[in-house]
Amino acid sequence: MTEQHMIQLLQKRGVTVEQISEIVYKLQKPYNDQLTEEDCTESVLAVLAKREVQYTLYTGIALDELAEKKLLPEPLQSILEADEPLFGVDETLALGIVHVYGMIGLTSFGYLDKEKMGIIRALNDDRSAVHVFLDDLVCGLAAAASARIAHQNEHAPDYSSKLRLD
């Protein structure tokens, strides 16, 4: 598996790197006035290059595709078809991507999972396909790429000098 294979797999499911990059840009631009969309694309590609991210994406997308073909055992098939709100395994799988870049990624993931911006909303609302895992995986990709940028932002405010340990 390669980064290019993951890009093709995402495209096959209707997701482009640019759509993920747009979300990353919206997340990080308020904290980094020098940020460009190219920076965001580069960060998404860097996350996609990680093997553990590739394995996570491949697993979630395969489960969505198997559900579309009605090849999963019951009751899992019905759970995925209904996108049961208490299922939670989709978020749990996506958190494997998020944790690659720490707590900033975790908080960004929670925000994206709630707000569902851009392609995330489109995947969540699309009833013509099963995207139980993919919408959360895209949240995880965007959150991790955003956290990666945040960790590299040398212009971010340093609050550590203002901490009081009384």
C-alpha positions in Angstrom: 0.0 0.0 0.0 1.2 3.5 -0.8 0.0 7.1 -0.3 -1.0 7.1 -4.0 -3.1 3.9 -3.4 -4.9 5.6 -0.5 -5.6 8.7 -2.7 -7.2 6.5 -5.3 -9.2 4.6 -2.8 -10.5 7.9 -1.3 -11.3 9.2 -4.8 -13.2 6.0 -5.7 -15.4 6.8 -2.6 -15.9 10.4 -3.7 -13.3 12.1 -1.5 -10.3 14.2 -2.8 -7.2 15.3 -0.9 -8.3 18.9 -1.8 -11.6 18.5 0.0 -9.8 17.3 3.1 -7.2 20.2 2.7 -10.1 22.7 2.7 -11.2 21.5 6.1 -7.7 21.6 7.4 -7.3 25.2 6.2 -10.6 26.3 7.9 -9.4 24.7 11.1 -5.9 26.2 11.2 -6.1 29.5 9.4 -7.4 31.4 12.5 -4.2 30.4 14.3 -1.7 30.8 11.4 -2.0 33.8 9.2 0.8 32.6 6.9 -0.9 29.3 6.2 -1.6 28.4 2.6 -3.8 25.7 1.0 -0.7 24.1 -0.3 0.6 23.7 3.3 -2.7 22.0 4.1 -2.5 19.6 1.1 1.1 18.8 2.0 0.0 18.0 5.6 -2.8 15.7 4.4 -0.4 13.9 2.1 2.1 13.5 5.0 -0.7 11.9 7.2 -1.7 9.6 4.3 1.9 8.5 3.9 1.8 6.9 7.4 1.3 3.1 7.3 -0.9 3.0 10.4 -3.2 5.6 8.7 -3.3 3.6 5.5 -4.3 0.4 7.4 -7.0 2.2 9.2 -8.4 3.8 6.1 -8.3 0.5 4.2 -10.1 -1.3 7.0 -12.9 1.3 7.4 -13.5 1.7 3.7 -13.6 -2.1 3.2 -16.2 -2.4 5.9 -18.3 0.3 4.2 -18.0 -1.5 0.8 -18.9 -4.8 2.3 -22.0 -3.3 3.9 -23.0 -1.8 0.5 -22.8 -5.3 -1.0 -24.7 -6.8 2.0 -21.8 -9.1 2.8 -21.6 -8.5 6.5 -23.1 -10.9 9.1 -26.2 -9.8 11.0 -26.7 -7.8 13.1 -23.6 -5.9 11.9 -25.1 -5.5 8.4 -28.3 -3.9 9.8 -26.3 -1.7 12.2 -24.2 -0.3 9.4 -27.1 0.1 7.0 -28.9 2.2 9.6 -25.8 4.0 10.7 -26.8 3.4 14.3 -25.8 6.4 16.5 -24.6 4.2 19.4 -22.4 2.0 17.2 -19.3 4.1 17.9 -16.8 1.7 16.3 -16.5 4.1 13.4 -15.3 6.9 15.7 -13.0 4.5 17.6 -11.3 3.4 14.3 -10.9 7.0 13.2 -9.3 7.9 16.5 -6.3 5.7 15.5 -5.6 8.3 12.8 -6.1 11.2 15.2 -3.8 10.0 17.9 -0.8 10.1 15.5 -0.5 13.9 16.3 -1.7 14.2 19.9 -4.4 16.0 21.8 -4.9 18.9 19.3 -6.0 16.2 16.8 -8.4 14.8 19.3 -10.2 18.1 20.0 -10.3 18.9 16.3 -11.8 15.5 15.6 -14.6 16.0 18.2 -15.3 19.4 16.6 -15.4 18.0 13.1 -17.5 15.1 14.0 -20.1 17.4 15.5 -19.9 20.2 12.9 -19.5 18.0 9.8 -18.0 20.6 7.4 -17.6 20.2 3.7 -17.1 16.7 2.4 -17.8 15.2 5.9 -21.4 16.5 5.8 -21.8 15.3 2.2 -20.6 11.8 3.2 -22.8 11.7 6.3 -25.9 12.8 4.4 -25.4 10.6 1.3 -28.0 7.8 1.5 -27.0 6.2 -1.9 -23.9 4.6 -0.3 -22.6 3.4 3.0 -20.2 5.8 4.6 -20.4 4.8 8.2 -16.7 4.7 8.5 -15.6 7.0 5.8 -17.1 10.2 7.2 -15.3 9.6 10.5 -12.1 8.6 8.8 -12.1 11.9 6.8 -12.7 13.7 10.1 -9.6 11.8 11.5 -7.5 12.7 8.5 -8.4 16.4 8.6 -7.9 16.5 12.4 -4.5 14.8 12.2 -3.3 17.0 9.3 -4.5 20.1 11.2 -2.7 19.0 14.4 0.4 18.4 12.4 0.3 22.0 11.2 -0.4 23.3 14.7 2.7 21.4 16.0 4.8 23.0 13.2 3.5 26.5 13.7 6.4 28.5 15.0 4.3 31.6 15.1 1.7 30.1 17.5 1.4 31.9 20.8 3.5 30.4 23.6 1.3 30.3 26.8 3.8 28.4 28.8 5.4 31.5 30.2 2.0 32.7 31.5 1.3 29.5 33.4 1.2 29.9 37.2 1.9 26.9 39.3 0.8 28.2 42.7 
